[in-house]
Amino acid sequence: MSARTARTARTRMLAAATFAVAALTLTACNNGEGVRDEGASADAGSSSVTPSPKGSGGSSKGAGQTDPVGSTAGGDKGTQGSTGSSGTTGSSNPQGSSGSSGSSGSSGSTDSDSSALTPCTTVRTTATVVSRPLNHLLLTVTNTGSKNCDLTGYPAVRFGEAQSVPPVFGDSKPQAVTTLAPGESGYAGVLLSAADGSGSNGYTAKSLTFYLKGSEQVQKPSLPAKGVYVDDSIHVTYWQSTMDSALAW
């Protein structure tokens, strides 16, 4: 073999070796990148699969947050609305019933229904001028009968020759009719004249008469011998169960 031939053979062998090394290096690089690429693809695949449930979960949650929360809030509001409505209706009805019952009891005023009461007819009456309050007269009616009786309304008093009966203090009306057991007394106050002297048309009366509601008997309690001074300030109270209540006006 000639030197030229030997050189050529070495050159080819070196080239072949270089090519082989380059091929191995490229293969290794390709494999590495391929593995990395495949790994990335696998991860990306995982990521794309995993987010898909998350995406679904997320969108479900999103829907849940919109729909359930909206419907829950709406439901709660609806429930609260119903409850509130029930509560209102419930409280309205009892109150309406109570109100009706109360009103019926009040407006029906069984106490003032004369057919359900027993007028006081067997009685003893007195008229007493009191020192306090000034210019007041206390009327006392005592039940001398054997059964309970009722004092209703107020006394229609007439002093001397008066042609009319004095008005009543409207606010003195008691919550219930004054019922007298045998031996018990009821009271009414009479404001005879203005304490400050501001009344007019005054006169001195020496006699007094009045009727009890439901009775035809005329009551004629005695007055002091000197009589009592009366002017147009005169008022009476409803019948009361205590002296203090009768003289509070």
HUQUIJO-V953350 format. One record per backbone hydrogen bond with DSSP energy under -1.0 kcal/mol. NH is the residue of the N-H (numbers start at 1). CO is the residue of the C=O. E is the energy in kcal/mol with one decimal. If there is no record, write none. Layout:
NH,CO,E
NH,CO,E
This chain:
6,2,-2.6
7,3,-2.3
8,4,-2.2
9,5,-2.4
10,6,-2.2
11,7,-2.5
12,8,-2.1
13,9,-2.4
14,10,-3.0
15,11,-2.3
16,12,-3.0
17,13,-2.8
18,14,-3.0
19,15,-2.5
20,16,-2.4
21,17,-2.8
22,18,-2.7
23,19,-2.7
24,20,-2.8
25,21,-3.0
26,22,-2.7
27,23,-2.8
28,24,-3.1
29,25,-2.8
30,26,-3.6
31,27,-3.5
32,28,-3.2
33,29,-3.3
34,30,-3.3
35,31,-3.5
36,32,-3.2
37,33,-4.4
38,34,-3.7
39,35,-3.9
40,36,-3.5
41,37,-2.9
42,38,-3.7
43,39,-3.3
44,40,-3.6
45,41,-3.2
46,42,-3.6
47,43,-4.5
48,44,-3.1
49,45,-2.1
50,46,-4.5
51,47,-2.8
53,49,-1.3
54,50,-2.6
55,51,-6.9
56,52,-3.0
57,53,-6.1
58,54,-5.4
59,55,-3.4
60,56,-3.7
61,57,-3.8
62,58,-3.3
63,59,-3.2
64,60,-4.0
65,61,-3.7
66,62,-1.8
67,63,-4.6
69,64,-1.7
70,66,-1.6
71,67,-5.3
72,68,-5.7
73,69,-3.8
74,70,-3.1
75,71,-4.7
76,72,-4.5
77,73,-3.3
78,74,-3.4
79,75,-4.0
80,76,-4.4
81,77,-3.6
82,78,-3.0
83,79,-4.0
84,80,-4.0
85,81,-2.8
86,82,-3.7
87,83,-4.0
88,84,-3.1
89,85,-3.4
90,86,-4.3
91,87,-3.5
92,88,-3.2
93,89,-3.1
94,90,-2.1
95,91,-2.3
96,92,-3.9
97,93,-3.6
98,94,-4.1
99,95,-4.2
100,96,-3.1
101,97,-4.1
102,98,-4.5
103,99,-3.5
104,100,-3.7
105,101,-3.3
106,102,-3.0
107,103,-4.5
108,104,-2.7
112,109,-1.4
113,110,-1.2
116,113,-1.9
117,114,-1.1
124,142,-1.7
126,140,-2.0
128,138,-2.6
130,136,-1.9
137,190,-2.3
138,128,-3.3
139,188,-3.0
140,126,-2.4
141,186,-2.5
142,124,-2.7
143,184,-2.8
144,122,-2.3
149,180,-2.2
150,118,-3.9
151,178,-3.2
157,155,-1.4
158,209,-2.3
160,207,-2.4
162,159,-2.1
169,236,-2.8
172,169,-1.8
173,170,-1.3
178,151,-1.2
180,149,-3.5
183,143,-3.0
184,181,-2.6
186,141,-2.6
187,240,-2.7
188,139,-1.9
190,137,-2.4
191,235,-2.4
192,135,-2.7
197,194,-1.4
203,230,-2.7
205,228,-3.1
209,158,-1.8
210,219,-1.8
215,212,-2.2
219,210,-3.1
227,224,-2.0
228,205,-2.7
230,203,-3.4
231,192,-2.0
232,200,-2.5
234,231,-1.7
235,191,-1.5
236,167,-2.0
237,189,-1.6
239,153,-2.1
240,187,-3.8
246,242,-1.5
247,243,-2.0
